[in-house]
Amino acid sequence: MRQVEREPDVAIVGAGVVGLSVAHALLDAGLSVVVIDRGEPGQGASFGNAGAFAFSDVLPLASPGMMRKAPRWLLDPLGPLTIRPAYAARIAPWLFRFWRASSGGAFQHSMLAQVALMRLARLETSALIESAGLSDMLRSDGALELYESAGELATSLPGWEARAREGIQFRHLEGRDAIAEMQPGLAERFTHATFVPGWQSIADPYDYVRALAARVSARGGRIRQAAVERLAPDETGVVLHLSGGETLRAGHGVVAGGAWSKPLAAGLGDRVPLDTERGYNTTLPAGAFDVKRQLTFGGHGFVVTRLADGIRVGGAVELGGLDLPPNFKRSEAMLAKAKAFLPGLDTSGGRQWMGFRPSMPDSLPVIGRASASARVVYAFGHGHLGLTQSAATARLVTDLITGQSSAIDLAPFRPDRF
């Protein structure tokens, strides 16, 4: 006789770092879960990110400083921020909201919300990593932000002052000797730097997500590969309609599908302005360079990160949706700059990658209930901070589903805030 699968308490759409962190937290709360994704766990944005827990990264991308830089950057098709002409008209409404979010009052509102989420993220990430038995993957080497002049450092000071007011620790460095002590082998052009000691990273983000998936499975959670076409809530639960005509019923649904979440939310009556920051990188073999900690070249929009099996050079932002083909000239441009900045870098044998970061105009994720039903909870739109904020998001989603008081104020993250 064919065994009938038990209806799970929660069905989670998305097997990236956010969805699997949510699954882990719900299992901790005693609920049964199934995680559904069109691909294998961690094959989306989680696969190729920089591996950083960027708890000090509380300044929204939509900021007065960004608006001053954006026109110059947009003139460079391989620069830190670009929009292809073929996508300009489609992204225009998002850009208008981005511009509004960069004003002084809106920026301050978003930053305070990020601060609250990051404080929670630091606590919840430590708890999750320990609970999942993944502490051996965690590194606490700090990060180094590099500047090519005293003027470039001075331009960054308002951001650091804002971080200082929120208790984030850092120290500024001046002179090549002080910088070389933190990272030997940098080009002489870098005269100033800022060291953030509390910055942490994971040995490999893809390995981390796969380990989370294995932990969820070992604890009784189910992971299925299927495309979810829509969610249909009713008074007692949620029906998920999968490709091929199959359906699955659960007590609650969580939409954590990253860049693919927008149509699912639209099907529930929520028209969220989600778009995609397309991130590019090149992963070089181990031994390409002795990177001591994450190196951030803020003026050029990319980072260099040490992984368990290599060096990753990546970053930048291309607003281009899900359908345009990759432009790997962006990866090549960052790699060429990295070679100039780290003269001893061996750039041979690299693997290129492009991923879709789900991005909201105000840099805040969507965390809250769907307007159609309290039985569906959203957890997407983290931009380049999905890994960093995943454990905090998991805690907040669990609070919503179990009826507990929220750990932080969720109003800034509500789906209907625009």
Secondary structure, 3 states (H helix, E strand, C coil): CCCCCCCCCEEEECCCHHHHHHHHHHHHCCCCEEEEECCCCCCCCCCCCCCEECCCCCCCCCCHHHHHHHHHHHCCCCCCEECCHHHHHHHHHHHHHHHHHCCHHHHHHHHHHHHHHHHHHHHHHHHHHHHCCCHHHEECCCEEEEECCHHHHHHHHHHHHHHHHCCCCCEEEECHHHHHHHCCCCCCCCCEEEEECCCEEECCHHHHHHHHHHHHHHCCCEEEECCEEEEEECCCCEEEEEHHHCEEEECEEEECCHHHCHHHHHCCCCCCCCEEEEEEEEEEECCCCCCCCEEEEHHHCEEEEEECCEEEEEEEEEECCCCCCCCCHHHHHHHHHHHHHCCCCCCCCCEEEEEEEEECCCCCCEEEEECCEEEEEEEECEHHHHHHHHHHHHHHHHHHHHCCCCCCCCHHHCCCCC
